[in-house]
Amino acid sequence: MFMKNVIAYVKGNATSILYMLASALLGLILLIWPMAATNLVFAIISAVCIIIGIVRLVQYFIWDDAKALNGYSMATGVFMIIAGILVYCARGVLVSLAPFVFGIILFVGGVMKLQGAFDLKRIGIGRWFVALLASMISILLGLIITLNPFAATMTLMRFVGVSLLVEAVQDAAYMVRYEKYKKNYFKNR
């Protein structure tokens, strides 16, 4: 019974779990190898875009007419391949923009957690302020990184790494608690 619940939970939250694990892994890598990791991240993003583009192109040409006409597989494929090539060629520029991008991601994640905190308050959870505090930390970290007060990029990248680790831990705790509260809320209605 326990394993069934765990499997159902993972299936229902796969995207959130993958995001949390990716944040933790990226944060750890940035903490240990800031510059090499940043270059590697953009090389991986580039490769993923190109692979997705190739898959979408192949899908377009092997799908039957009904499937091919219901989407923009060919256009998406071409766009993703071009995006992948551009990301790979512009890695140097993107590395300098990485702190800004990571800061925006943390900020947006914090704002989303802010809504989640108020959702918990709305359904009467007494400790909703913990989620509120966590969201404020993410928002603050995102703003600090985005505004880039640090002179050294390596220091900033390590700070981004620590911030992503904090974000991943918050996401894990929030996800488990939120799902529990949400389940209890709807069960009691």
Secondary structure, DSSP 8 states (H G I E B T S, - for coil): -HHHHHHHHHHHTHHHHHHHHHHHHHHHHHHHSHHHHHHHHHHHHHHHHHHHHHHHHHHHHHS-HHHHHTS-HHHHHHHHHHHHHHHHHTHHHHHHHHHHHHHHHHHHHHHHHHHHHHHHHHTT-TTHHHHHHHHHHHHHHHHHHHH---S-HHHHHHHHHHHHHHHHHHHHHHHHHHHHHHHHHHHT-
